[in-house]
């Protein structure tokens, strides 16, 4: 991880316009147990570095103390700029600081990691925007948990030599007592009890997933013309895009204020990560600093798009690039995902339907 002093110097170069003699700049390296605060204080030659407990009041006292040090050195502080990298803490600290007339910048992780790009402050979503992401993210977590439970049950049965049993069937619990190993023995009692608990847990997770999906559909029906809801409904009209994918894309990326198509691609982590040294340049694969949910979702959607939108210009472009070039489909699917995301962004923002894309009736 980049040292806070390096972040401080980079921030001092990138945050403009800043008056060097009237602005106090601080960068916070945040962890669960402590905050490491580095500062540039006008009139003070040293660059102070202070470790604090996770306490916003202590941070405010530290900034006030540095302001007084600058005042004693003959510099009146008219502006305080604080920056930290978006992480587990999110944006609550930025909102708290701004309420106290302190300029706060939440730095996007990808702009911190990529030295060839100018650093840019991450857009600060409201609590409502952050809350809107929770159902989709909770559902993703529950679907993963459901898969782990099913895989664990199947593994327990395979260890006993029992194959072909589907633990997801409605009557699976009733059939457990009748299962036999190849030796004709019943399932051992501890394993049987474990399987019953896993089945009950899977039913609970499945019910919670259904509750999330039903609630989302109700909200879409109650306020169909609401900003994000209108985007979700429009995206879901594209054949091959379901409600779940549409909701994820809108809440995670498409409802954000991105300045251009390059910013969209970078945020999704669908750009390359070149290694540049002098005149030499080589690609090191996908940048891993973007939104992993959007990246995974778009690559999966790109494969589906080839199935459901075969006559679209994008699908034809992909086929033309891969038909005579063996071993390029996996590489080119990322390029297709990037182009598709930009096309969907233009669809929800400008109403421009991608060439050849078929929509469901409104």
Secondary structure, 3 states (H helix, E strand, C coil): CCCHHHHHHHHHHHCCCCCCCCEEEEEEEECCCEEEEEEECCCCCCCCEEEEECCHHHHHHHHHHHHHHHHHCCCCCCEEEEEEECCCCCCHHHHHHHCCCCEEEEECHHHHHCCCCCCCECCCCCHHHHHHHHHHHHHHHHHHHHHHHHHHHHHHHHHCCCCCCCCCCCCHHHHHHHCECCCCCECCHHHHHHHHHHHHHHHHHHHHHHHHHHHHHHHHHHCCCCHHHHHHHHHHCECCCCHHHHHHHHHHHHCCCCCCHHHHHHHCCCCEEEEEECCEEEEEEECCCCCHHHHHHHHHHHHHHHHHCCCCHHHHHHHHHHCCCCCCHHHHHHHHHHHHHHHHHHHHHHCCCCCCCCECCC
